[in-house]
Amino acid sequence: MHVFDTLSDRLQATFRRLRGKGRLSPDDVKEALREVRRALLEADVNHVVAREFIDRVQERAVGQEILQSLSAAQQVVKIVSEELTALMGGEQSRLARAAQPPTVVMLVGLQGAGKTTAIAKLARLLKTSEHRRPLLVAADVYRPAAVTQLQLLGEQIGTPVFALTGDALPHDIVDQALAHARRAGNDYVLVDTAGRLQVDSAMMEELRDLKALAAPQEILLVVDAMTGQDAISVAQEFHRVLGVTGVILSKMDSDTRGGAALTVRHATGCPIKYVGTSERPDGLEPFYPDRMASRILGMGDVLSLIEKAQATVDEGQARELEQKLLRNEFTFDDFLAQLQQVKNLGPLDQLLGMLPGMGRMKQMKESAADTGQLKKVEAIILSMSREERGRPELIEKSATRRMRIAKGSGTQVKDVNQLLRQFGEMRKVMKQFSGFGKGGRGAMKGMGGMGPFGGGMKGGPRDFAPRGGSRGKKRR
């Protein structure tokens, strides 16, 4: 998640210096916290919030028992993590549910904050993770093409959109949409409302009217994480007028300073319920303050990574793959399917950020090539015939085939040779475990997952990225 990269780097550097000191003095802690405060201010965190945060950490950290401990630095980091978690809301805040369906959720916010894309992503999330039947309501009749945009997004995610043609007013649209949802059995009604470039009385009056009509269980304010401190004043005004129940932070994958994300909960008292992590249809995640604090401090977020994998990986395919591995029948078709599942998990830099200690990998020059390298591997495999993907030895024995594949994939013959060597080595390793019978399953698990990106091969996806030359050879 790019929005916290700079803050994360600063905090991690500060705590690395602290860990190098062994036992700590009060001055050591104070100096480290001065660095933390500077990092928060540079990340656009409100100065009052930053000061109160540092005061709470210092009060807890400068105790004789902690300072004399051999793990004093770790305990200070733990306190900072707990206070960051508290600053962002403490615990995950789930959507409220109506006692009698449908549950009505209004999305509000300024024009350009990302309401329409956020509401479509929320509908998709409800469908896939909670098996709900949401209805999208196009109540923004002022922005050109807003209704068409929502209809296209609804078609993309397979969710119905309620809209009225002509000069229908938002009040009438929402009124008829609620009646339609009850008849059709939709258990969620998600209302996309109009925004303005800035807060004005006409917009607020319309939103108050819609709130009175729909009696929503949730009014979610969509805040653009790129707007910095301005987002706080906007959030406070919406909350004052409408009684906002939660926040969706959009564009959290942007390269911004992140202060709004750390401050909006404190400024409004409203929990952050979701964050937009990418432009993809699945780029909306429930917000877990503890997990976000862990990511910021470089301790990873393995739980979210596991949840992503569970939502993406087909269990039937996984069992079939395991049997193929045990029979040593793993082909380039299987490899391609695994490659595509890794891509479905999301951008590689975000996945790296979820692994403990791996957050800084995102800053390494080589990591920028990961996605391109995976695409290159995919292009090579797709340029093979079906027979070649099932029998790689055909390619190994034929220079003509290798030349054709290289030309078809826009790569060089040495790239094809490199992939063939690495794939062959992986199959040799798998063959060692194919004769274990019932014990093979345990052997596979013991190797940390023998798929092409499992722990059994060093370095993960980059080891299957064609690089050419001696550097590309597998180290034993």
FIKOL-972114 format. One record per residue: x, y, z of N, C-alpha, C in turn; residue in three letters. Coordinates in steps of 0.1 Angstrom, whole numbers, plus 2048, in hexadecimal, padded with zeros to 3 digits. Layout:
<nodes>
XYZXYZXYZAla ...
</nodes>
This chain:
<nodes>
8097F480080080080080980C800Met 8098147F581381F7F381082A7FCHis 80482D80180183980880983B815Val 80E83081B81683182782482E825Phe 82982D81983782881684183181DAsp 84083F81B84A848821849848830Thr 83D84883683C84884484283A84ALeu 83E82F843843822847852822847Ser 85882783D86782683C86D82E847Asp 86883A84A86D84385586C83C862Arg 86083686585E830872867823874Leu 86881C86987080F86A87F81386CGln 88481D865892821867894826875Ala 88B82D87B88C83288988D826892Thr 88481C89188481189A890808898Phe 89580788C8A27FF88A8AD805892Arg 8AE8138928B881989A8B68168A9Arg 8AA8168AD8A68148BB8AA8068BFLeu 8A87FC8B68AB7EE8BA8BA7EC8BBArg 8C27F48B58D07F38B58D67F78C2Gly 8CE7FD8CB8D48038D88D47F98E4Lys 8CC7EE8E38CB7E68EF8C27EC8F9Gly 8C77EE9058BF7F59108BE80390CArg 8B280990F8AF81790B8AF820917Leu 8B382D9148B183891E8A584091ASer 89F847923894850920897859914Pro 8A485E9138A88669088A785F8FBAsp 8AB8528FB8AA84A8EE89C84A8E9Asp 8928478F38848468EF87F8548EAVal 88385E8F187E86C8ED88386F8DFLys 89086C8DD8958708CF88E8688C4Glu 88B85B8C78848538BD8768588BBAla 87085C8C68628618C486286F8BDLeu 86C8778BF86D8838B786E8808A8Arg 8758758A587687189786886C892Glu 86186589B85486089784A86C895Val 84B87689E84388289C84588988FArg 85288B88C85689187F850889873Arg 85187C87484C87486983D875868Ala 83687687382787787282488586CLeu 82A88F87082789D86B82A89D85CLeu 83689785883989784982F88F841Glu 82888584881E87D842811884842Ala 8108918468048998457FA896850Asp 7FF89085B7F788D8677F589B86EVal 7E989E8727E68AA87A7EF8AB886Asn 7F48B78887FF8B98927F98B68A0His 7ED8B98A37E78B68B07E68A78B2Val 7E28A08A87E18918A87EF88B8AAVal 7F98908A380788B8A580C88D8B3Ala 8098998B880E89C8C68088938D0Arg 7FA8918CF7F48898D97F887A8D7Glu 7FB8768CB7FF8688C980D8668D0Phe 81686F8CE82486E8D382386F8E3Ile 81A8778E88198788F781486B8FDAsp 80B8648F68068578FB81084D8FAArg 81884C8EF8238428EE82D8458F9Val 8318518FA83C855904838851912Gln 82C854915827851923828842926Glu 82583A91C82582B91E83482691DArg 83C82C91484982691185482A91BAla 85383692185E83A92A85B835938Val 85A82893985982294786581A94AGly 86981A95687581395A876805956Gln 86A7FE9578697F095486C7ED946Glu 8677F693D8697F492F8787F892BIle 87D80393088A80792C8957FE930Leu 8937F793B89E7EE94089D7E093AGln 8927DE9328907D192B89A7CF920Ser 89F7C391D8A77C09128A07C2905Leu 8937C190588B7C28F98847D08F9Ser 88A7DA8FF8847E790087F7ED8F3Ala 8887EC8E98847F18DB8787EB8D6Ala 8777DD8D786B7D68D285F7DA8DAGln 8607DD8E78547E18EE8507EF8EAGln 8597F88E78568058E284E8048D5Val 8537FB8CC84C7F98BF83E7F48C1Val 83D7EB8CB8307E58CE8267F08D3Lys 82B7F98DB8238048E081F80D8D4Ile 8288108CC8258198C081B8128B7Val 81C8058B58127FD8AD8047FE8B4Ser 8047FC8C17F77FC8C87F080A8C7Glu 7F98148C87F38228C77EF8268B9Glu 7F78218AF7F28238A17E581C89FLeu 7E48108A47D78098A27CC8108A9Thr 7CE8168B57C381D8BC7C082A8B4Ala 7CA8318AE7C883D8A77BF83B89BLeu 7C182F8957B982C8897AC82588CMet 7A882389879B81E89C79B8128A5Gly 7A680B8A77A78008B07A37F38AAGly 7967F18A77927E48A178B7E7894Glu 78A7DC88C7827DD8807747E0882Gln 76E7E987A7607ED87B7597E886FSer 7507DF8727487D886773C7E0863Arg 7367DD85872A7E485371E7E085CLeu 7167EA86070A7E78687007E085EAla 6F77D88656ED7D085D6E07D4862Arg 6D67D58586C87D885C6C27CC862Ala 6B97CE86C6B27C38726A97BC868Ala 6A47C485F69C7BF8546A27C4847Gln 6A67BB83E6AC7BF8316A27C8829Pro 6A77D08206B67D281D6BD7DB826Pro 6CA7D98286D37E382E6D67EE824Thr 6D47FA8296D78068206E480C823Val 6EC80E8196F981581B6FA820811Val 6FC82C8166FE83880E70D83C80DMet 71283E80172084380071F8527FDLeu 72685A80472786880273586D801Val 7378797FC74487F7FB7458897F0Gly 75188F7EF7538997E57548937D7Leu 75189A7CD7538957BF7628927BDGln 7658877B77738837B577987B7BFGly 7728787CA7788707D57788627D2Ala 77085E7C876F84F7C47638487C9Gly 75884F7CB74C8487D174783D7C8Lys 7468407BB73F8377B174882A7B0Thr 75582B7AF75D81F7AF75D8187BCThr 75D8207C775D8197D47508127D7Ala 7448177D27388107D57378037CDIle 73D8037C173D7F77B97467EC7BFAla 7527F17C475B7E87CB7547E27D8Lys 74D7EA7DF7467E67EB73C7DB7E7Leu 7347DD7DD72A7D47D87317C67D5Ala 73C7C77CE7437BB7CB7487B37D7Arg 74D7BB7E17527B57ED7477AE7F5Leu 73B7B57F57307AE7FC72C7A27F5Leu 72C7A27E87287967E073278A7E2Lys 73F78D7E17497827E274C77D7F0Thr 74D7877F975178280774677F810Ser 73A78580D72F78381672377D80FGlu 72477A8027197747FA70C77C7FBHis 70D7897FA7017917FB6FC7947EDArg 6F079A7EC6EA79E7DF6E87AD7DFArg 6F27B57DD6F17C47DE6EA7C97D1Pro 6E47D57D36DE7DD7C86E57EA7C8Leu 6EB7EE7BD6F17FB7BC6E78067B7Leu 6E78117BD6DD81C7BA6E48287B5Val 6E182C7A86E78377A26E08447A5Ala 6E384A7B06DC8567B56E48637B2Ala 6EF8627AB6F786E7A76F2872799Asp 6E987B7986E387F78B6E988C786Val 6F489178C6FA89E78870789C781Tyr 70F89378571C89177E71A88A771Arg 71F89076671D88A75972387B759Pro 71B87275471F86475272085D760Ala 71C86276B71D85B77871584F777Ala 7088507726FF844772705839768Val 70A83E75D71083475371C82D759Thr 72483576073082F76772C824771Gln 72282777971E81D78371781177CLeu 71081377170A80876A7157FF763Gln 72080575E72B7FD7597327F5763Leu 7347FC76F73B7F577A7327E977FLeu 7257EC78071B7E178471C7D577BGly 71C7D876E71D7CD76472A7C5766Glu 7357CD7687427C676A7427BD776Gln 73C7C078173C7B878D7307AF78EIle 7277B078471B7A87857117AB78FGly 70F7B97917067BE79C6FB7C7796Thr 6EE7C57996E47CE7936E57DC797Pro 6E27E678E6E27F47916D47FA78FVal 6CF8017996C28077976C4816793Phe 6BE8197886BF8277836B282B77CAla 6AF83877C6A383D7756A884776ALeu 6A184675F6A584F75469D85C755Thr 6A086574D69987274D69F87B758Gly 69588475D69988E767696889775Asp 69787C77869487778669D87E790Ala 69788179C69F8877A76A487C7AFLeu 6AF87E7B66B58747BF6AB86E7C9Pro 6A38767CF6998727D86908677D2His 68B8697C66828607BF68A8537BCAsp 6978547B769F8497B46A18407C0Ile 6A48457CB6A783D7D769A8377DCVal 68F83F7DC6828397E067E82D7D8Asp 67F82E7CB67B8237C36858177C3Gln 69281B7C669C8107C769A8087D3Ala 69680E7DE6938067EA6877FD7E8Leu 67D8027E16717F97DF6767ED7D5Ala 67E7F07CC6837E67C268B7DC7CAHis 6947E07D369C7D77DA6947CD7E3Ala 6897D27E96817CA7F167A7BF7E9Arg 6757C37DD66F7B97D46797AF7CFArg 6857B47CB68F7AB7C56977A37CFAla 6967A67DC69D79E7E66AB7A27E7Gly 6AF7AF7E46BC7B37E66BE7B67F5Asn 6C97B17FB6CB7B38096D47BF80DAsp 6DA7C68026E17D28046DD7DC7F9Tyr 6DB7E87FD6D87F37F36E37FD7F5Val 6EC7FF7EB6F78087EC6F48147E3Leu 6F48207E96EF82C7E26FB8357DFVal 6FD8377D27088407CD70284E7CCAsp 7078577D57018657D570A86F7CEThr 70487A7CB70C8857C471688C7CDAla 7208907C772A8987CF72C8A67C8Gly 7348AE7CF7378BB7C97468BD7CAArg 74C8C77C475A8C97C575E8CE7D3Leu 7548D37DA7568D77E87498D67EFGln 7498D67FC73D8D58047348E1802Val 7278DF7FF71E8EB7FD7108E7803Asp 7088F18066FC8EF80D6F28E6804Ser 6F28E87F76E88E17EE6EB8D27EFAla 6F88CE7EE6FB8C07EF6F78BA7FCMet 6FA8C18076F78BC8156E88BB817Met 6E18C48116D28C48136CD8B780CGlu 6D28B48006CD8A87F86D189C800Glu 6DD89B8066E188F80D6D988D81ALeu 6D58988206CD89782C6BF892828Arg 6BA89681D6AD8918186AE882815Asp 6B887E80E6BA87080B6BB867818Leu 6C386D8226C486682F6B7864835Lys 6AE86F8366A186E83C698863835Ala 69986382769185982069684B821Leu 6A38488206A883B8206AB83582DAla 6AC83D8386B08398456BC82F844Ala 6C783383F6D282983C6D8824849Pro 6DC8188496E48128556F2817855Gln 6F781B84970582084870582C83FGlu 70C83784371084283A71F842839Ile 72483D82E73383C82D738848825Leu 74284F82B74885A82475485581CLeu 75585880F76185480776A860807Val 77685D80D78186880E78C864805Val 79186D7FD79D86B7F57A986C7FDAsp 7B18617FE7BD8628077C786C802Ala 7C68707F57D08797F07CD8887F4Met 7C288B7FA7BE8997FD7C589E80AThr 7CB8958117D289A81D7C98A0828Gly 7CE8AB82E7C78B18397B98B6835Gln 7B78BA8287AA8BF8247A08B4826Asp 7A48A782579A89D82779489D835Ala 79B8A283E7978A284C78B8AC84EIle 78D8B88497828C284A7768BE842Ser 7788B883776C8B382F7658A8837Val 76D89F83D76689484575F89A851Ala 7658A385775E8A98637518B085FGln 7508B78537448BD84F7398B384BGlu 73D8A984473389F84172E89884DPhe 73689585773288F86372989886BHis 72C8A586B7248AE8737158AE86DArg 7148AE8607078B085A6FF8A3859Val 70689885670088B85370188085ELeu 70B88286770D87787071386B869Gly 71E86D86372586285B728857865Val 72684A86072983F869736838866Thr 73C83B85A74983585774F83B84BGly 75C83884976483E83E76A833835Val 76A83682877182E81E77C837819Ile 78983381B79483A817798835809Leu 79683D7FF7998397F17A783D7EDSer 7AC8377E37BA83A7DD7C58387E7Lys 7C482E7F07CE82B7F97DB8257F3Met 7DA8227E67E581D7DE7ED8297D8Asp 7E98357DB7F08407D57FC8447DCSer 80584B7D681284F7DC81085C7E4Asp 80985B7EF8068677F780C866805Thr 80A87080D81087081A808868825Arg 7FB8668237F485D82C7EE863838Gly 7F087083B7EB8768477DC875849Gly 7D487683E7C68758407C2867845Ala 7C885D8417C584F8467C784E855Ala 7D185585A7D58548687CC85D870Leu 7C686786A7C08728727B1872871Thr 7AB86D86679D86E86479586886FVal 79985D87479285687F79285F88CArg 79E86588F79F86D89B79787A899His 79687F88D79088C88B78088B88BAla 77B88088676D87F88576687588FThr 76E86C89576986289D762857895Gly 76385888875D84D87F76784387BCys 76483687C76D82C87977082B86APro 77C82886678082585877B817856Ile 77281584C76C80784A77380083FLys 77680783477D80182978880A823Tyr 79180481C79B80C81579C807807Val 79E8107FD7A080D7EF7AF80B7EDGly 7B27FF7E87C07FB7E77C57FA7D9Thr 7BC7FB7CF7C07FB7C17B47FF7B8Ser 7B68007AC7AB8047A27A47F779EGlu 7A97EB7A27A27DF79E7947DE7A4Arg 78B7D679E77E7D47A477F7CE7B2Pro 7897C77B578B7C17C37937CA7CCAsp 7967D67C779F7DF7CF7987E77DAGly 7907E07E278B7E67EF78C7DB7FALeu 7927DF8057947D681078E7DB81DGlu 7897D28257857D78337917DC83APro 78F7E684279A7ED84979C7E7857Phe 7A87E28597AC7DD8667B77E686CTyr 7B47EE8767BE7F787B7CB7F0880Pro 7CA7E48877D57DD88B7DE7D8880Asp 7D87D48757DF7CF86A7E67DA863Arg 7E07E68627E67F185B7F27F6863Met 7F07F78717FB7FB8798077F1877Ala 8047E487680F7DB8748167DD867Ser 80E7E085C8157E384F81E7EF850Arg 8187FA85682080685782D80485EIle 82D7FB86883A7F98708427EE86ALeu 83F7E985E8477DF8578457D185DGly 83B7CF8658397C186A82F7B9862Met 82B7BE8568237B684D8157B5851Gly 80D7AD8497FF7AB84B7FC79E845Asp 80079384B7FF7868467F0782846Val 7E878684F7DA78284F7D3787843Leu 7D579383F7CF7998337D4791826Ser 7E178D8267E678681B7DF77881ALeu 7DE7728257D77658257C8766820Ile 7C17708257B47738217B3775812Glu 7BC77D80C7BD77F7FE7BE7727F7Lys 7C77697FB7CA75D7F57BE7547F6Ala 7B77538017AC74B8037A074F7FAGln 79F75C7F87947617EF79775F7E0Ala 7A475D7DD7A875D7CF7AA74F7CAThr 7B07467D37B47397CE7A872F7CEVal 7A67287C379C71F7C27A07127C9Asp 79870D7D379C7017DB79D6F57D2Glu 7946F37C97946E87C07A16E77B7Gly 7A46F37B27B16F47AA7BD6F17B3Gln 7BC6F67BF7C86F37C87CA6E47CBAla 7BE6DD7CD7C06CF7D07C46C77C3Arg 7BF6CC7B87C36C57AB7D26C77A9Glu 7D76D47AC7E56D77AA7EE6CE7B3Leu 7E96CD7C07F16C57C97F36B77C4Glu 7E86B17BF7E96A37B97F36A37ADGln 7F26AD7A57FC6AD79A80A6AE79ELys 80C6B67A981A6B77AE81E6AA7B4Leu 8166A27BB8196957C081C68B7B5Leu 81568D7AA81868379E822689795Arg 82869479883269A79082D69D782Asn 8216A278181A6A57748186B4772Glu 8206BC77A81E6CB7798236D076CPhe 81A6D776481D6DC75781D6EB757Thr 8216F174B8216FF74981370574APhe 8086FD7477FB7027497F8704758Asp 7FD6FB7607FB6FC76F803708774Asp 80F70A76E81771577281072276FPhe 80A72376380372F75E7F8732767Leu 7F072876B7E572A7747E972F782Ala 7F572A7877FA72F7937FE73E792Gln 80574178780974E7847FE758784Leu 7F375477E7E775D77D7E075F78BGln 7E17547937DB7557A17E375F7A9Gln 7F175F7A77F97697AF7F57777AAVal 7F377979D7EF7867987E278A79ELys 7D97817A07CC7847A57CC7897B3Asn 7D77867BA7D878A7C87DA7997C9Leu 7DF79F7BF7E17AE7BF7EF7B17BBGly 7F27BE7BB7FF7C37B780A7BD7C0Pro 8157B97BB8207B37C28257BB7CELeu 8267C97CB82C7D17D68227D17E2Asp 8157D07E080C7CF7EB80D7C27F2Gln 80F7B77EB8117AA7F181E7AA7F9Leu 8297B07F48357B17FC8337B8809Leu 82B7C38088297CB8148217C381FGly 81B7B881C8147B082681D7A682CMet 8297A482783279A82D83B7A1837Leu 83D79B8438457A284E8537A4848Pro 8587B184A8667B48478687B7838Gly 85D7B583085F7B682185A7C381CMet 8557CC8248507D981F85A7E1818Gly 8677E081C8717E88158757E3808Arg 8717D68058737D17F886D7D97EDMet 8627E07F085B7E87E68647F47E1Lys 86E7F77E98778027E58837FE7DDGln 8857F17DC8907EC7D488D7ED7C5Met 8987F17BE8967F37B08917E67A8Lys 8967DB7AD8927CF7A58837CB7A7Glu 87D7CF7B286F7CC7B48667D27AASer 86A7DD7A48627E479A8607DB78EAla 8697D278C8697C97808607BD782Ala 85C7BA78F8557AD7918497AB788Asp 8417B57878347B37808387B1771Thr 8427B976C8467B775E84C7A975CGly 8537A476585979776484F78C764Gln 84578E76C83A78476C83278475FLeu 83079075982A79174C83278A742Lys 83F78C743848785739847776739Lys 84777174584576274783875E741Val 82D76574482076273F820762730Glu 82676C72A82776D71B82E762715Ala 83975D71B840752716837745716Ile 83174372182873772281D737719Ile 81774371780B74470E80F7426FFLeu 81C7446FD8217436EF8247346ECSer 82372B6F682571D6F38187176EEMet 81970C6E780D7056E38086FD6EFSer 7FB6F86EE7F66F06F97FF6E46FCArg 8036DE6F180B6D26F28196D56F9Glu 81E6E06F582B6E46FB82A6E770AGlu 81F6EE70E81D6F171C81C6E4724Arg 8166D971F8156CD7268216C4725Gly 82A6C771B8366BF7198426C8717Arg 8476CE7218526D871F85E6D2718Pro 8606C571986C6BF71286C6C1703Glu 8606C36FD85F6C66EF8666D36ECLeu 8656DD6F486C6EA6F287B6E86F5Ile 87E6E16FF88C6DF7028946D96F7Glu 88E6D06EF8956C96E48946D06D7Lys 88D6DC6D688C6E26C988F6F16CASer 89A6F56C489E7036C389470B6BBAla 88D7056B188370C6A98777106B2Thr 8737066BA86870A6C386B7156CDArg 8787156D287C71F6DB87C72D6D4Arg 88172D6C88817396C087373F6BDMet 86A7356BA85C7396B785673F6C4Arg 8587396CF85273D6DC85774B6E0Ile 86574D6DE86B75A6E18657656D9Ala 8647626CC85E76C6C385076F6C6Lys 8487656C983A7676CC83776E6D9Gly 84176D6E383F7746F08467816F1Ser 84D7856E68557916E68617916F0Gly 8667856F28727836FA87E77D6F2Thr 8887796F98947736F28947656F5Gln 89C75D6ED89D74F6EF8A374C6FCVal 8AD7547018B375170E8A8752719Lys 89E75B71889375C72288B74F722Asp 88974971688173C71688A73171CVal 8977317198A072771E8A072872DAsn 8A17347328A2736741895731748Gln 88973474287D72F74887C720748Leu 88171A73D88170B73C88A705746Leu 89670B74889F706752899706760Arg 89371276488E71477188270B773Gln 87970976986E70176A8726F276CPhe 87C6EE7648826E07658876DE773Gly 88E6E77798946E57868896E4791Glu 87E6EC78F8736EB79886D6DD798Met 86B6D878C8656CB78A86D6C0790Arg 87B6C178F8846B87958826B77A5Lys 8816C37AA87F6C47B98726BD7BDVal 8676C07B585A6BA7B885B6AB7B6Met 8636A67AD8636977AB8686907B7Lys 8716977BF8766917CB86B68E7D5Gln 8606967D48556947DD84968D7D8Phe 84A6887CB83F6827C583D6737C9Ser 84666D7D084565F7D484165D7E2Gly 83C6677E983A6667F782C6607FAPhe 82465E7F08166597F280E6627FBGly 80865D80580066580E80966F816Lys 81566C81781E67581E822681816Gly 81F68080982368B80081D698803Gly 8106978088096A380B8106AB816Arg 8156A482181C6AA82B8296B0827Gly 8306A881D83D6AD81883B6BA811Ala 8306BB80982E6C780282C6D380BMet 8246D18168216DB81F82E6DF826Lys 8366D58298436D883084C6E0828Gly 84A6E181B8536E981384E6F7811Met 8436FA81983D70881883570B80CGly 8307008058287037F98317027EDGly 82F6F77E58386F47DA8336FA7CDMet 8297027CE8257097C18307127BCGly 82F7177B083A71F7AB83E72B7B3Pro 83572F7BC83973B7C48397377D3Phe 83A72A7D683A7267E48477287EAGly 8487247F78557267FE86071C7FAGly 85C7127F28667087EE87170D7E5Gly 86E7187DD87871D7D487C72B7D9Met 88972E7D988E73A7DF8897467D7Lys 8857517DE88375D7D88757607D2Gly 86D7557D185F7577CC85F75A7BDGly 8567637B88547647AA8607687A2Pro 8697707A88757757A087D76979BArg 87E75E7A288675379D88174D791Asp 87475078D86F74B78086E757776Phe 87576277987576D76F88176C766Ala 88076A75988B769750894775752Pro 8A17727558AB77D7568B777B74CArg 8B976E7498C476C7408D276D747Gly 8DC7677418E97677478EA75E753Gly 8F675E7598F97557658F1759771Ser 8ED7667728E676B77E8D876477FArg 8D375F7738C67597738C674B778Gly 8D27457798D373777D8CF73578BLys 8C972A78E8C472779C8D07247A5Lys 8D172A7B08DC7277B98D871B7C1Arg 8E17127C38DE7067CB8E47077D9Arg 
</nodes>
